[in-house]
Amino acid sequence: MPIAVFALSLAAFCIGTTEFIVSGILLGVSTDLGVSVPAAGLLVTGYAAGVAVGGPLLALLLSRFPLKPTILAVMVVFAIGQLLCALAPTYELLLGARLISACGHGVFFGVASVAITNLVPPEKRGSALSLLVGGITVANILGLPAGTAIGNAFGWRSTFVVIAVMAIISVVAVVFALPSQQKGEEEADAPLRLQAAQLFHQDVFFSYLAIAVIMIGQLAFSTFQVAILTEITGLEPIVMVPIFLLIGGAGAVTGIWLGGRGADWNRDLTILIVCAGQIVCFGILLISLHSAWAMAIMLFLTSAFGFGFSTPIQVRILHGARAAPRLAATMTSTAYNTGIAIGAAVGAALLTAGISYELLPATGIACSAAALLIAFISIRLARRPEPA
């Protein structure tokens, strides 16, 4: 596997870590900046909204630029954004710094996906892309618990400094490892009208909708999982909470692997099984929050089903949008982050309205059920015979 693939995976690790790290340092940010926990949770919403809106706009603006300079520019801006987060003296400036970091998030995954597919032969593209997705997975396994531990030990600002340093290292790695010109790079410059038309293929459109809906339920719970583990489950925050986050990360790795195998076996059936599994997991979470052992098991299973969803749904999108890989990959990030933004906001709104932490998993049940229905309808439509 080309070393450039691993360099891009490192960049994906940095981006994946910063998106969700607020859930790990939520209490510290809330206390230091004098805002409520639900308000601090909106930092996840702000970042996701920046990805959802800024990603497609920047993708259009940068569609004619070469891949390598685009990736480097995005990562430099991202690193600067992390340093601004570390220095932000107020909640408003922290939110603004998060938006700066978010601007290039969607563009990065769209452009990096194209770059990786150009680096390897067709028979190895799946493995190479799984390494890019693996960067996000490792962010959940190591980045979130490590960032949480660093924030608890040295203050939440130190977490952003460490992410900035890692981002700079990834920039240096990409400079030396990624070729300046790649075979097939011109394929990313397909006519915009053709690319846009691909996004309205029902396989693609309904897949985006299912992604957004299922992420609402996941983020309404996971944004506040550290607060739940600390205040409801009663875990010690400095050592035990990162361990439980690590368990969730292990579930994510398992889900990525099983989801990939399921996509090869039966892509559509795997999507339906994963959505149904999420309904069951969130249902059990409702009665597991007060037991440390039960929470450990359910965090593993919830993460496994959540990440098991990503590979088969992405395969479905790429199959439906074969003529627009760059834009389709960027819009996939938009779909995920639309759900993330809404989910974190829904969780914050429910808490502000007086709903207890114990009831947050109910949003996961409702949203997973809705995603299951959307996926089922889309799969049935795809199996209808073409009109004569």
C-alpha positions in Angstrom: 0.0 0.0 0.0 1.5 3.4 -0.9 2.8 5.5 2.0 0.6 8.4 0.9 -2.5 6.3 1.9 -1.2 6.2 5.5 -0.4 9.9 5.4 -4.0 10.7 4.4 -5.2 8.3 7.1 -3.3 10.3 9.7 -5.0 13.5 8.5 -8.4 11.7 8.7 -7.5 10.7 12.3 -6.9 14.4 13.2 -10.2 15.5 11.6 -12.1 12.6 13.2 -10.7 13.4 16.6 -11.6 17.1 16.6 -15.1 16.6 15.5 -16.2 14.6 18.5 -13.7 15.6 21.1 -16.1 18.1 22.6 -18.1 15.2 24.0 -15.0 14.2 25.9 -14.1 17.6 27.3 -17.7 18.8 27.6 -17.7 19.4 31.4 -14.4 21.2 31.4 -15.4 23.6 28.6 -18.7 24.2 30.3 -17.1 25.1 33.6 -14.2 27.1 32.2 -16.3 29.2 29.8 -19.3 29.6 32.1 -21.9 28.0 29.9 -24.3 25.2 30.5 -23.6 21.6 29.4 -26.3 21.8 26.6 -24.7 25.0 25.3 -21.3 23.4 25.3 -22.8 20.5 23.4 -23.8 22.9 20.6 -20.1 23.2 19.8 -20.6 19.8 18.1 -23.6 21.2 16.3 -21.7 24.2 15.1 -18.8 22.2 13.8 -21.2 19.7 12.0 -23.2 22.6 10.5 -19.9 24.1 9.2 -19.1 20.8 7.5 -22.5 20.3 6.1 -22.7 23.8 4.5 -19.1 24.6 3.9 -18.1 21.2 2.4 -20.2 21.4 -0.7 -19.6 25.1 -1.3 -15.8 24.6 -1.0 -16.0 21.5 -3.1 -17.5 23.5 -6.0 -15.0 26.3 -5.6 -12.0 24.0 -5.5 -13.2 21.4 -8.0 -10.7 22.6 -10.7 -7.7 22.7 -8.4 -5.2 19.8 -8.3 -5.7 17.3 -5.5 -2.5 17.7 -3.5 -2.5 21.5 -3.1 -6.2 21.3 -2.1 -5.5 18.7 0.6 -2.6 20.6 1.9 -4.5 23.9 2.1 -7.4 22.3 3.9 -5.1 20.7 6.5 -3.2 23.9 7.1 -6.4 25.8 7.7 -7.6 22.9 10.0 -4.4 23.1 12.1 -4.8 26.9 12.5 -8.3 26.4 13.6 -7.2 24.0 16.3 -4.7 26.5 17.7 -7.5 29.2 17.7 -9.7 26.8 19.6 -6.9 26.4 22.2 -6.6 30.1 22.6 -10.3 31.1 22.5 -11.1 33.1 25.6 -14.9 33.0 25.2 -17.5 30.5 24.1 -18.4 32.6 21.0 -14.8 32.7 19.8 -14.4 28.9 20.5 -17.4 28.3 18.3 -16.0 30.5 15.6 -12.7 28.7 15.7 -14.5 25.4 15.4 -16.3 26.7 12.3 -12.9 27.5 10.7 -11.8 24.0 11.3 -15.0 22.6 9.9 -14.8 24.4 6.6 -12.5 22.0 5.0 -13.7 18.8 6.7 -16.1 17.7 4.0 -13.8 18.8 1.2 -10.9 16.8 2.7 -12.8 13.5 2.6 -14.1 14.1 -0.9 -10.7 15.0 -2.3 -8.8 12.4 -0.2 -11.1 9.7 -1.5 -10.4 10.6 -5.1 -6.6 10.8 -4.4 -6.6 7.4 -2.8 -8.5 5.7 -5.6 -5.9 7.2 -8.1 -3.0 5.9 -6.1 -3.9 2.2 -6.2 -5.2 -0.3 -8.9 -8.9 -0.9 -9.0 -8.7 -4.3 -7.1 -7.1 -2.5 -4.1 -9.3 0.6 -3.9 -11.6 -0.9 -1.3 -8.7 -1.7 1.0 -7.2 1.7 0.5 -10.5 3.5 1.2 -11.0 1.4 4.3 -7.7 2.8 5.6 -9.0 6.3 5.2 -12.2 5.4 7.0 -10.0 3.6 9.5 -8.5 7.0 10.4 -11.9 8.1 11.7 -12.3 4.8 13.5 -9.0 5.1 15.2 -10.0 8.6 16.2 -12.9 7.0 18.1 -10.7 4.3 19.5 -7.6 6.4 20.5 -8.3 10.0 19.7 -11.4 10.5 21.7 -10.3 8.7 24.9 -6.8 10.0 24.6 -8.0 13.6 24.0 -10.4 13.2 26.9 -7.6 12.0 29.2 -5.3 14.8 28.1 -8.1 17.3 28.7 -8.9 16.0 32.1 -5.3 15.9 33.2 -4.0 19.2 31.7 -7.0 21.2 30.8 -9.3 21.1 27.7 -7.2 23.6 25.8 -4.2 21.2 25.7 -6.3 18.7 23.8 -6.6 21.2 20.8 -2.9 21.9 20.9 -2.1 18.2 20.6 -4.5 17.8 17.7 -2.9 20.9 16.0 0.5 19.3 16.3 -0.7 16.0 14.8 -2.3 18.0 11.9 0.9 19.7 11.2 2.7 16.3 11.1 0.1 15.0 8.7 0.7 18.0 6.4 4.5 17.3 6.3 3.7 13.6 5.6 1.4 14.5 2.7 4.0 16.9 1.3 6.6 14.2 0.9 4.3 11.1 0.3 1.6 12.2 -2.1 2.6 12.7 -5.7 2.0 16.1 -7.2 0.2 14.7 -10.2 -1.7 11.5 -10.3 -3.0 9.2 -13.0 -6.7 9.7 -13.4 -6.9 13.0 -11.5 -8.7 14.6 -14.4 -11.7 12.3 -13.7 -12.7 14.5 -10.8 -13.4 17.4 -13.3 -16.6 15.9 -14.8 -19.2 18.5 -15.8 -21.0 19.8 -12.8 -24.5 19.2 -14.3 -23.6 15.5 -14.7 -22.3 15.3 -11.2 -25.4 17.0 -9.7 -27.7 14.7 -11.6 -26.0 11.7 -10.0 -26.9 13.0 -6.5 -30.6 12.7 -7.3 -30.4 9.0 -8.2 -32.8 7.4 -5.7 -30.1 5.1 -4.3 -28.0 8.1 -3.5 -30.7 10.5 -2.3 -32.4 8.1 0.1 -29.0 6.9 1.3 -28.1 10.5 2.3 -31.5 10.8 4.0 -31.0 7.6 6.0 -27.5 8.7 7.0 -28.8 12.0 8.3 -31.7 10.5 10.2 -29.7 7.7 11.9 -27.0 10.1 13.0 -29.6 12.4 14.7 -30.4 9.5 17.1 -26.8 8.6 17.6 -25.5 12.1 18.4 -28.4 13.1 20.6 -27.0 10.4 22.9 -23.3 10.3 22.2 -22.7 14.1 22.5 -23.6 13.8 26.2 -22.2 10.3 26.8 -19.3 11.5 29.0 -21.8 13.5 31.2 -24.0 10.4 31.3 -21.1 8.1 32.3 -20.0 10.5 35.0 -23.3 11.7 36.5 -25.7 8.7 35.8 -23.5 5.6 35.7 -21.2 7.1 38.3 -17.8 6.5 36.7 -14.6 8.1 37.8 -13.8 10.7 35.1 -10.0 10.7 34.7 -9.4 7.0 34.3 -12.6 5.1 34.0 -14.4 7.3 31.5 -11.6 7.1 28.9 -11.6 3.3 29.3 -15.3 3.2 28.5 -14.7 5.4 25.5 -12.0 3.0 24.4 -14.5 0.1 24.7 -16.8 2.1 22.4 -13.9 2.6 20.0 -13.2 -1.1 19.9 -16.9 -1.6 19.0 -16.4 0.9 16.1 -13.5 -1.1 14.7 -15.5 -4.3 14.9 -18.4 -2.5 13.2 -16.2 -1.2 10.3 -14.8 -4.7 9.7 -18.2 -6.5 9.9 -19.9 -3.8 7.8 -17.3 -4.3 5.1 -17.8 -8.0 5.1 -21.6 -7.5 5.1 -21.4 -5.1 2.2 -19.5 -7.8 0.2 -22.1 -10.4 1.2 -25.3 -8.5 0.8 -25.1 -4.7 0.9 -28.8 -3.9 1.2 -29.6 -6.6 3.8 -26.7 -5.5 5.9 -28.1 -1.9 6.0 -31.4 -3.2 7.2 -29.8 -5.5 9.8 -27.7 -2.6 11.2 -30.7 -0.3 11.5 -32.7 -3.0 13.3 -29.7 -3.6 15.6 -29.5 0.0 16.5 -33.1 0.0 17.6 -32.5 -2.9 19.9 -29.3 -1.4 21.3 -30.8 2.0 22.1 -33.8 0.2 23.7 -31.5 -1.8 26.0 -29.5 1.4 26.8 -32.7 2.9 28.3 -32.4 0.4 31.1 -28.6 0.1 31.3 -27.4 3.6 32.3 -27.0 2.8 36.0 -24.9 -0.3 35.5 -21.2 0.0 34.6 -21.0 -3.5 33.2 -24.2 -3.1 31.1 -23.0 0.3 29.8 -19.6 -1.2 28.8 -21.4 -3.9 26.8 -23.9 -1.5 25.2 -21.3 1.1 24.3 -19.5 -1.6 22.4 -22.6 -2.8 20.6 -24.0 0.6 19.9 -20.7 1.7 18.3 -20.4 -1.6 16.4 -23.8 -1.2 14.8 -23.3 2.5 14.2 -20.0 2.1 12.4 -21.3 -1.1 10.7 -23.7 1.2 8.9 -21.0 3.3 7.2 -19.4 0.9 4.7 -22.5 -0.6 3.1 -24.3 2.7 2.8 -21.2 4.3 1.2 -20.9 1.4 -1.3 -24.6 2.1 -2.2 -23.9 5.8 -2.7 -20.8 5.2 -4.9 -22.7 2.6 -6.9 -25.5 5.1 -7.6 -23.2 8.1 -8.3 -20.5 6.4 -10.3 -19.9 9.5 -12.5 -19.5 11.9 -9.6 -17.2 10.3 -7.0 -15.6 13.6 -5.7 -18.9 15.4 -5.2 -20.7 12.3 -3.9 -18.0 11.7 -1.3 -18.2 15.3 -0.2 -22.0 15.1 0.1 -21.7 12.0 2.1 -19.9 14.0 4.7 -22.6 16.6 4.4 -25.3 14.0 5.1 -23.4 12.7 8.2 -22.8 16.1 9.6 -26.3 17.3 8.9 -27.4 14.5 11.2 -24.6 15.2 13.7 -25.6 18.9 13.8 -29.3 18.2 14.3 -28.7 15.4 16.7 -26.4 17.4 19.0 -29.0 20.2 18.9 -31.9 17.9 19.6 -30.0 16.4 22.6 -29.2 19.9 23.9 -32.8 21.1 23.4 -34.2 18.0 25.2 -31.9 18.6 28.2 -32.7 22.3 28.3 -36.5 21.4 28.3 -36.0 19.3 31.4 -35.7 15.8 29.8 -33.3 13.7 31.9 -30.1 12.1 30.6 -31.8 8.7 31.1 -34.3 9.3 28.2 -31.8 10.4 25.5 -31.4 6.9 24.1 -35.1 7.1 23.1 -34.1 9.4 20.3 -31.9 6.7 19.0 -34.8 4.2 18.9 -37.0 6.6 17.0 -34.4 7.7 14.5 -33.1 4.2 13.8 -36.6 3.1 13.1 -37.1 6.0 10.7 -33.8 5.2 8.9 -34.8 1.5 8.7 -38.1 2.6 7.0 -36.2 4.9 4.6 -33.7 2.2 3.7 -36.4 -0.4 3.2 -38.4 1.9 0.8 -35.3 2.7 -1.2 -34.3 -0.9 -1.5 -37.8 -1.9 -2.7 -37.7 1.0 -5.3 -34.4 -0.2 -6.6 -35.8 -3.7 -7.2 -38.7 -2.5 -9.3 -38.3 -3.3 -13.0 -37.4 -0.5 -15.3 -40.3 0.9 -17.3 -40.4 -0.3 -20.9 
